[in-house]
């Protein structure tokens, strides 16, 4: 099985959400159907970044690392498109 760490952005208020999942397509559907408590009523959401991992442990570790960036330069480098 594969795992993803992802960043989505609210089209409503431009805020970001960082998460991890084993099924990215289904998770995005949940975000956009108000099925995730922490993102409810802030959608629609669009995927702005994703990373692939072989294990849940790796994905969880990377998710925590990305959340520690708190919108700083390291975070901005992830979401800025060249």
Biopython code that builds the backbone (N, CA, C, O; Angstrom):
import numpy as np
from Bio.PDB.StructureBuilder import StructureBuilder

atoms = [
    (1, "UNK", "N", (0.837, -1.186, 0.000)),
    (1, "UNK", "CA", (0.000, 0.000, 0.000)),
    (1, "UNK", "C", (0.880, 1.246, 0.000)),
    (1, "UNK", "O", (2.004, 1.220, 0.501)),
    (2, "UNK", "N", (0.369, 2.326, -0.558)),
    (2, "UNK", "CA", (1.119, 3.581, -0.576)),
    (2, "UNK", "C", (0.397, 4.629, 0.261)),
    (2, "UNK", "O", (-0.805, 4.527, 0.504)),
    (3, "UNK", "N", (1.134, 5.622, 0.690)),
    (3, "UNK", "CA", (0.597, 6.687, 1.527)),
    (3, "UNK", "C", (1.029, 8.029, 0.979)),
    (3, "UNK", "O", (2.070, 8.145, 0.332)),
    (4, "UNK", "N", (0.229, 9.032, 1.240)),
    (4, "UNK", "CA", (0.501, 10.381, 0.761)),
    (4, "UNK", "C", (0.433, 11.369, 1.909)),
    (4, "UNK", "O", (-0.354, 11.213, 2.843)),
    (5, "UNK", "N", (1.273, 12.385, 1.820)),
    (5, "UNK", "CA", (1.137, 13.584, 2.631)),
    (5, "UNK", "C", (0.714, 14.649, 1.637)),
    (5, "UNK", "O", (1.275, 14.746, 0.546)),
    (6, "UNK", "N", (-0.266, 15.441, 2.010)),
    (6, "UNK", "CA", (-0.817, 16.396, 1.056)),
    (6, "UNK", "C", (-1.090, 17.743, 1.709)),
    (6, "UNK", "O", (-1.244, 17.855, 2.925)),
    (7, "UNK", "N", (-1.144, 18.750, 0.865)),
    (7, "UNK", "CA", (-1.553, 20.085, 1.290)),
    (7, "UNK", "C", (-2.708, 20.489, 0.385)),
    (7, "UNK", "O", (-2.613, 20.417, -0.840)),
    (8, "UNK", "N", (-3.796, 20.913, 1.009)),
    (8, "UNK", "CA", (-4.919, 21.436, 0.253)),
    (8, "UNK", "C", (-5.141, 22.884, 0.663)),
    (8, "UNK", "O", (-4.766, 23.300, 1.759)),
    (9, "UNK", "N", (-5.755, 23.639, -0.232)),
    (9, "UNK", "CA", (-6.030, 25.045, 0.048)),
    (9, "UNK", "C", (-7.514, 25.309, -0.139)),
    (9, "UNK", "O", (-8.123, 24.860, -1.110)),
    (10, "UNK", "N", (-8.076, 26.035, 0.792)),
    (10, "UNK", "CA", (-9.484, 26.408, 0.720)),
    (10, "UNK", "C", (-9.659, 27.494, -0.327)),
    (10, "UNK", "O", (-8.951, 28.501, -0.312)),
    (11, "UNK", "N", (-10.594, 27.290, -1.226)),
    (11, "UNK", "CA", (-10.902, 28.327, -2.205)),
    (11, "UNK", "C", (-11.768, 29.419, -1.584)),
    (11, "UNK", "O", (-11.942, 30.491, -2.165)),
    (12, "UNK", "N", (-12.301, 29.141, -0.414)),
    (12, "UNK", "CA", (-13.159, 30.093, 0.297)),
    (12, "UNK", "C", (-12.345, 31.136, 1.056)),
    (12, "UNK", "O", (-12.597, 32.335, 0.932)),
    (13, "UNK", "N", (-11.366, 30.680, 1.845)),
    (13, "UNK", "CA", (-10.598, 31.618, 2.667)),
    (13, "UNK", "C", (-9.087, 31.530, 2.458)),
    (13, "UNK", "O", (-8.329, 32.181, 3.177)),
    (14, "UNK", "N", (-8.641, 30.739, 1.490)),
    (14, "UNK", "CA", (-7.228, 30.605, 1.099)),
    (14, "UNK", "C", (-6.343, 29.963, 2.159)),
    (14, "UNK", "O", (-5.122, 29.952, 2.002)),
    (15, "UNK", "N", (-6.923, 29.424, 3.241)),
    (15, "UNK", "CA", (-6.127, 28.761, 4.269)),
    (15, "UNK", "C", (-5.709, 27.371, 3.793)),
    (15, "UNK", "O", (-6.301, 26.810, 2.871)),
    (16, "UNK", "N", (-4.684, 26.833, 4.438)),
    (16, "UNK", "CA", (-4.138, 25.534, 4.064)),
    (16, "UNK", "C", (-4.437, 24.485, 5.121)),
    (16, "UNK", "O", (-4.652, 24.792, 6.294)),
    (17, "UNK", "N", (-4.444, 23.240, 4.671)),
    (17, "UNK", "CA", (-4.590, 22.089, 5.558)),
    (17, "UNK", "C", (-3.565, 21.052, 5.115)),
    (17, "UNK", "O", (-3.421, 20.785, 3.922)),
    (18, "UNK", "N", (-2.854, 20.468, 6.076)),
    (18, "UNK", "CA", (-1.861, 19.428, 5.804)),
    (18, "UNK", "C", (-2.373, 18.128, 6.411)),
    (18, "UNK", "O", (-2.811, 18.106, 7.561)),
    (19, "UNK", "N", (-2.319, 17.050, 5.642)),
    (19, "UNK", "CA", (-2.783, 15.767, 6.142)),
    (19, "UNK", "C", (-2.059, 14.615, 5.478)),
    (19, "UNK", "O", (-1.227, 14.818, 4.594)),
    (20, "UNK", "N", (-2.378, 13.403, 5.907)),
    (20, "UNK", "CA", (-1.816, 12.202, 5.294)),
    (20, "UNK", "C", (-2.921, 11.167, 5.157)),
    (20, "UNK", "O", (-3.885, 11.166, 5.923)),
    (21, "UNK", "N", (-2.772, 10.290, 4.177)),
    (21, "UNK", "CA", (-3.806, 9.303, 3.895)),
    (21, "UNK", "C", (-3.249, 8.162, 3.056)),
    (21, "UNK", "O", (-2.198, 8.286, 2.427)),
    (22, "UNK", "N", (-3.962, 7.067, 3.060)),
    (22, "UNK", "CA", (-3.635, 5.941, 2.199)),
    (22, "UNK", "C", (-4.395, 5.991, 0.890)),
    (22, "UNK", "O", (-4.063, 5.265, -0.047)),
    (23, "UNK", "N", (-5.430, 6.853, 0.811)),
    (23, "UNK", "CA", (-6.234, 6.984, -0.401)),
    (23, "UNK", "C", (-6.516, 8.464, -0.635)),
    (23, "UNK", "O", (-7.494, 9.007, -0.120)),
    (24, "UNK", "N", (-5.667, 9.102, -1.405)),
    (24, "UNK", "CA", (-5.741, 10.547, -1.595)),
    (24, "UNK", "C", (-7.041, 10.974, -2.276)),
    (24, "UNK", "O", (-7.650, 11.964, -1.870)),
    (25, "UNK", "N", (-7.459, 10.264, -3.271)),
    (25, "UNK", "CA", (-8.679, 10.625, -4.009)),
    (25, "UNK", "C", (-9.909, 10.628, -3.086)),
    (25, "UNK", "O", (-10.706, 11.565, -3.102)),
    (26, "UNK", "N", (-10.046, 9.569, -2.290)),
    (26, "UNK", "CA", (-11.186, 9.492, -1.367)),
    (26, "UNK", "C", (-11.110, 10.559, -0.279)),
    (26, "UNK", "O", (-12.127, 11.131, 0.112)),
    (27, "UNK", "N", (-9.912, 10.818, 0.199)),
    (27, "UNK", "CA", (-9.753, 11.827, 1.255)),
    (27, "UNK", "C", (-10.135, 13.211, 0.748)),
    (27, "UNK", "O", (-10.773, 13.975, 1.472)),
    (28, "UNK", "N", (-9.755, 13.549, -0.486)),
    (28, "UNK", "CA", (-10.122, 14.839, -1.048)),
    (28, "UNK", "C", (-11.632, 14.961, -1.209)),
    (28, "UNK", "O", (-12.201, 16.033, -1.002)),
    (29, "UNK", "N", (-12.278, 13.857, -1.580)),
    (29, "UNK", "CA", (-13.738, 13.865, -1.682)),
    (29, "UNK", "C", (-14.365, 14.161, -0.323)),
    (29, "UNK", "O", (-15.328, 14.923, -0.231)),
    (30, "UNK", "N", (-13.817, 13.557, 0.730)),
    (30, "UNK", "CA", (-14.337, 13.798, 2.083)),
    (30, "UNK", "C", (-14.185, 15.265, 2.480)),
    (30, "UNK", "O", (-15.100, 15.858, 3.051)),
    (31, "UNK", "N", (-13.020, 15.845, 2.172)),
    (31, "UNK", "CA", (-12.807, 17.261, 2.489)),
    (31, "UNK", "C", (-13.847, 18.125, 1.772)),
    (31, "UNK", "O", (-14.397, 19.055, 2.361)),
    (32, "UNK", "N", (-14.108, 17.821, 0.525)),
    (32, "UNK", "CA", (-15.020, 18.645, -0.263)),
    (32, "UNK", "C", (-16.494, 18.363, -0.011)),
    (32, "UNK", "O", (-17.352, 19.099, -0.498)),
    (33, "UNK", "N", (-16.801, 17.322, 0.735)),
    (33, "UNK", "CA", (-18.192, 17.013, 1.105)),
    (33, "UNK", "C", (-18.450, 17.315, 2.569)),
    (33, "UNK", "O", (-19.426, 16.829, 3.140)),
    (34, "UNK", "N", (-17.587, 18.110, 3.179)),
    (34, "UNK", "CA", (-17.694, 18.471, 4.600)),
    (34, "UNK", "C", (-17.668, 17.253, 5.509)),
    (34, "UNK", "O", (-18.318, 17.237, 6.554)),
    (35, "UNK", "N", (-16.914, 16.231, 5.109)),
    (35, "UNK", "CA", (-16.828, 15.008, 5.888)),
    (35, "UNK", "C", (-15.647, 14.954, 6.840)),
    (35, "UNK", "O", (-15.435, 13.937, 7.501)),
    (36, "UNK", "N", (-14.874, 16.032, 6.923)),
    (36, "UNK", "CA", (-13.729, 16.099, 7.824)),
    (36, "UNK", "C", (-13.961, 17.280, 8.765)),
    (36, "UNK", "O", (-14.077, 18.423, 8.324)),
    (37, "UNK", "N", (-14.026, 16.995, 10.053)),
    (37, "UNK", "CA", (-14.394, 18.007, 11.043)),
    (37, "UNK", "C", (-13.527, 19.271, 10.965)),
    (37, "UNK", "O", (-14.048, 20.384, 11.046)),
    (38, "UNK", "N", (-12.220, 19.105, 10.809)),
    (38, "UNK", "CA", (-11.329, 20.269, 10.844)),
    (38, "UNK", "C", (-11.379, 21.129, 9.578)),
    (38, "UNK", "O", (-10.867, 22.249, 9.581)),
    (39, "UNK", "N", (-11.977, 20.634, 8.515)),
    (39, "UNK", "CA", (-12.066, 21.430, 7.287)),
    (39, "UNK", "C", (-13.515, 21.717, 6.887)),
    (39, "UNK", "O", (-13.772, 22.303, 5.836)),
    (40, "UNK", "N", (-14.433, 21.307, 7.716)),
    (40, "UNK", "CA", (-15.856, 21.450, 7.416)),
    (40, "UNK", "C", (-16.225, 22.918, 7.194)),
    (40, "UNK", "O", (-15.785, 23.795, 7.937)),
    (41, "UNK", "N", (-17.016, 23.169, 6.189)),
    (41, "UNK", "CA", (-17.550, 24.485, 5.846)),
    (41, "UNK", "C", (-16.505, 25.482, 5.328)),
    (41, "UNK", "O", (-16.812, 26.668, 5.202)),
    (42, "UNK", "N", (-15.289, 25.036, 5.027)),
    (42, "UNK", "CA", (-14.275, 25.942, 4.493)),
    (42, "UNK", "C", (-13.957, 25.637, 3.037)),
    (42, "UNK", "O", (-13.120, 26.309, 2.434)),
    (43, "UNK", "N", (-14.612, 24.639, 2.465)),
    (43, "UNK", "CA", (-14.361, 24.248, 1.081)),
    (43, "UNK", "C", (-15.093, 25.133, 0.110)),
    (43, "UNK", "O", (-15.854, 26.009, 0.523)),
    (44, "UNK", "N", (-14.884, 24.929, -1.152)),
    (44, "UNK", "CA", (-14.193, 23.781, -1.735)),
    (44, "UNK", "C", (-12.678, 23.869, -1.552)),
    (44, "UNK", "O", (-12.098, 24.938, -1.361)),
    (45, "UNK", "N", (-12.076, 22.686, -1.621)),
    (45, "UNK", "CA", (-10.636, 22.537, -1.438)),
    (45, "UNK", "C", (-9.975, 22.115, -2.741)),
    (45, "UNK", "O", (-10.568, 21.411, -3.559)),
    (46, "UNK", "N", (-8.733, 22.559, -2.917)),
    (46, "UNK", "CA", (-7.961, 22.110, -4.081)),
    (46, "UNK", "C", (-6.599, 21.617, -3.606)),
    (46, "UNK", "O", (-5.994, 22.183, -2.695)),
    (47, "UNK", "N", (-6.142, 20.566, -4.237)),
    (47, "UNK", "CA", (-4.845, 19.986, -3.907)),
    (47, "UNK", "C", (-3.744, 20.887, -4.454)),
    (47, "UNK", "O", (-3.742, 21.217, -5.639)),
    (48, "UNK", "N", (-2.802, 21.287, -3.587)),
    (48, "UNK", "CA", (-1.701, 22.138, -4.040)),
    (48, "UNK", "C", (-0.346, 21.443, -3.935)),
    (48, "UNK", "O", (0.636, 21.913, -4.510)),
    (49, "UNK", "N", (-0.286, 20.313, -3.197)),
    (49, "UNK", "CA", (1.003, 19.624, -3.039)),
    (49, "UNK", "C", (0.751, 18.214, -2.520)),
    (49, "UNK", "O", (-0.176, 17.988, -1.743)),
    (50, "UNK", "N", (1.587, 17.262, -2.958)),
    (50, "UNK", "CA", (1.514, 15.902, -2.428)),
    (50, "UNK", "C", (2.885, 15.250, -2.502)),
    (50, "UNK", "O", (3.703, 15.578, -3.362)),
    (51, "UNK", "N", (3.119, 14.323, -1.588)),
    (51, "UNK", "CA", (4.331, 13.509, -1.568)),
    (51, "UNK", "C", (3.906, 12.061, -1.345)),
    (51, "UNK", "O", (2.937, 11.797, -0.634)),
    (52, "UNK", "N", (4.624, 11.136, -1.946)),
    (52, "UNK", "CA", (4.346, 9.709, -1.874)),
    (52, "UNK", "C", (5.297, 9.034, -0.894)),
    (52, "UNK", "O", (6.482, 9.363, -0.846)),
    (53, "UNK", "N", (4.769, 8.076, -0.101)),
    (53, "UNK", "CA", (5.585, 7.306, 0.837)),
    (53, "UNK", "C", (5.169, 5.841, 0.794)),
    (53, "UNK", "O", (4.021, 5.521, 0.483)),
    (54, "UNK", "N", (6.102, 4.960, 1.104)),
    (54, "UNK", "CA", (5.826, 3.526, 1.093)),
    (54, "UNK", "C", (5.153, 3.051, 2.368)),
    (54, "UNK", "O", (4.430, 2.054, 2.355)),
    (55, "UNK", "N", (5.384, 3.762, 3.481)),
    (55, "UNK", "CA", (4.800, 3.334, 4.758)),
    (55, "UNK", "C", (4.050, 4.471, 5.435)),
    (55, "UNK", "O", (4.327, 5.648, 5.202)),
    (56, "UNK", "N", (3.088, 4.091, 6.286)),
    (56, "UNK", "CA", (2.331, 5.079, 7.063)),
    (56, "UNK", "C", (3.256, 5.818, 8.034)),
    (56, "UNK", "O", (3.080, 7.012, 8.274)),
    (57, "UNK", "N", (4.228, 5.116, 8.584)),
    (57, "UNK", "CA", (5.160, 5.735, 9.534)),
    (57, "UNK", "C", (5.930, 6.869, 8.876)),
    (57, "UNK", "O", (6.066, 7.947, 9.453)),
    (58, "UNK", "N", (6.438, 6.628, 7.658)),
    (58, "UNK", "CA", (7.160, 7.677, 6.926)),
    (58, "UNK", "C", (6.250, 8.872, 6.643)),
    (58, "UNK", "O", (6.654, 10.022, 6.812)),
    (59, "UNK", "N", (5.024, 8.590, 6.212)),
    (59, "UNK", "CA", (4.083, 9.656, 5.878)),
    (59, "UNK", "C", (3.734, 10.482, 7.119)),
    (59, "UNK", "O", (3.685, 11.711, 7.058)),
    (60, "UNK", "N", (3.495, 9.807, 8.238)),
    (60, "UNK", "CA", (3.153, 10.507, 9.474)),
    (60, "UNK", "C", (4.305, 11.380, 9.945)),
    (60, "UNK", "O", (4.093, 12.504, 10.398)),
    (61, "UNK", "N", (5.509, 10.869, 9.840)),
    (61, "UNK", "CA", (6.691, 11.641, 10.232)),
    (61, "UNK", "C", (6.818, 12.900, 9.372)),
    (61, "UNK", "O", (7.088, 13.984, 9.889)),
    (62, "UNK", "N", (6.626, 12.755, 8.082)),
    (62, "UNK", "CA", (6.730, 13.892, 7.165)),
    (62, "UNK", "C", (5.588, 14.890, 7.402)),
    (62, "UNK", "O", (5.799, 16.100, 7.331)),
    (63, "UNK", "N", (4.398, 14.392, 7.680)),
    (63, "UNK", "CA", (3.265, 15.280, 7.973)),
    (63, "UNK", "C", (3.580, 16.153, 9.187)),
    (63, "UNK", "O", (3.349, 17.362, 9.159)),
    (64, "UNK", "N", (4.099, 15.555, 10.233)),
    (64, "UNK", "CA", (4.453, 16.315, 11.441)),
    (64, "UNK", "C", (5.532, 17.351, 11.134)),
    (64, "UNK", "O", (5.482, 18.478, 11.627)),
    (65, "UNK", "N", (6.510, 16.957, 10.313)),
    (65, "UNK", "CA", (7.570, 17.890, 9.929)),
    (65, "UNK", "C", (6.980, 19.083, 9.177)),
    (65, "UNK", "O", (7.312, 20.231, 9.475)),
    (66, "UNK", "N", (6.111, 18.819, 8.209)),
    (66, "UNK", "CA", (5.511, 19.895, 7.424)),
    (66, "UNK", "C", (4.655, 20.809, 8.289)),
    (66, "UNK", "O", (4.650, 22.023, 8.088)),
    (67, "UNK", "N", (3.937, 20.246, 9.242)),
    (67, "UNK", "CA", (3.112, 21.055, 10.140)),
    (67, "UNK", "C", (3.972, 21.945, 11.035)),
    (67, "UNK", "O", (3.519, 23.003, 11.471)),
    (68, "UNK", "N", (5.192, 21.531, 11.309)),
    (68, "UNK", "CA", (6.085, 22.332, 12.149)),
    (68, "UNK", "C", (6.599, 23.577, 11.427)),
    (68, "UNK", "O", (7.108, 24.496, 12.068)),
    (69, "UNK", "N", (6.471, 23.615, 10.111)),
    (69, "UNK", "CA", (6.930, 24.776, 9.338)),
    (69, "UNK", "C", (6.106, 26.020, 9.638)),
    (69, "UNK", "O", (6.615, 27.135, 9.523)),
    (70, "UNK", "N", (4.858, 25.854, 10.016)),
    (70, "UNK", "CA", (3.953, 26.936, 10.411)),
    (70, "UNK", "C", (3.920, 28.101, 9.426)),
    (70, "UNK", "O", (3.934, 29.263, 9.833)),
    (71, "UNK", "N", (3.878, 27.796, 8.152)),
    (71, "UNK", "CA", (3.727, 28.843, 7.138)),
    (71, "UNK", "C", (4.996, 29.611, 6.826)),
    (71, "UNK", "O", (4.945, 30.625, 6.129)),
    (72, "UNK", "N", (6.133, 29.153, 7.324)),
    (72, "UNK", "CA", (7.395, 29.843, 7.074)),
    (72, "UNK", "C", (7.926, 29.583, 5.671)),
    (72, "UNK", "O", (7.205, 29.088, 4.804)),
    (73, "UNK", "N", (9.180, 29.919, 5.458)),
    (73, "UNK", "CA", (9.791, 29.788, 4.139)),
    (73, "UNK", "C", (9.823, 28.354, 3.636)),
    (73, "UNK", "O", (9.624, 28.117, 2.445)),
    (74, "UNK", "N", (10.067, 27.398, 4.515)),
    (74, "UNK", "CA", (10.100, 25.994, 4.097)),
    (74, "UNK", "C", (8.734, 25.569, 3.577)),
    (74, "UNK", "O", (8.648, 24.829, 2.597)),
    (75, "UNK", "N", (7.665, 26.031, 4.224)),
    (75, "UNK", "CA", (6.311, 25.723, 3.771)),
    (75, "UNK", "C", (6.030, 26.387, 2.429)),
    (75, "UNK", "O", (5.477, 25.758, 1.526)),
    (76, "UNK", "N", (6.403, 27.633, 2.297)),
    (76, "UNK", "CA", (6.167, 28.370, 1.053)),
    (76, "UNK", "C", (6.882, 27.723, -0.132)),
    (76, "UNK", "O", (6.361, 27.737, -1.248)),
    (77, "UNK", "N", (8.066, 27.159, 0.097)),
    (77, "UNK", "CA", (8.791, 26.483, -0.971)),
    (77, "UNK", "C", (8.028, 25.257, -1.486)),
    (77, "UNK", "O", (8.130, 24.904, -2.660)),
    (78, "UNK", "N", (7.264, 24.615, -0.600)),
    (78, "UNK", "CA", (6.488, 23.447, -1.012)),
    (78, "UNK", "C", (5.331, 23.823, -1.922)),
    (78, "UNK", "O", (5.038, 23.116, -2.886)),
    (79, "UNK", "N", (4.678, 24.926, -1.622)),
    (79, "UNK", "CA", (3.447, 25.245, -2.337)),
    (79, "UNK", "C", (3.630, 26.188, -3.518)),
    (79, "UNK", "O", (2.724, 26.318, -4.340)),
    (80, "UNK", "N", (4.774, 26.844, -3.622)),
    (80, "UNK", "CA", (5.017, 27.765, -4.730)),
    (80, "UNK", "C", (5.371, 26.958, -5.972)),
    (80, "UNK", "O", (6.258, 26.106, -5.945)),
    (81, "UNK", "N", (4.673, 27.239, -7.044)),
    (81, "UNK", "CA", (4.952, 26.572, -8.308)),
    (81, "UNK", "C", (5.934, 27.393, -9.116)),
    (81, "UNK", "O", (5.807, 28.613, -9.222)),
    (82, "UNK", "N", (6.912, 26.711, -9.683)),
    (82, "UNK", "CA", (7.917, 27.425, -10.507)),
    (82, "UNK", "C", (7.335, 27.861, -11.825)),
    (82, "UNK", "O", (8.032, 28.469, -12.637)),
]
sb = StructureBuilder()
sb.init_structure("model")
sb.init_model(0)
sb.init_chain("A")
sb.init_seg("    ")
for serial, (resi, resn, name, xyz) in enumerate(atoms, 1):
    if name == "N":
        sb.init_residue(resn, " ", resi, " ")
    sb.init_atom(name, np.array(xyz, "f"), 0.0, 1.0, " ", f" {name:<3s}", serial, name[0])
structure = sb.get_structure()
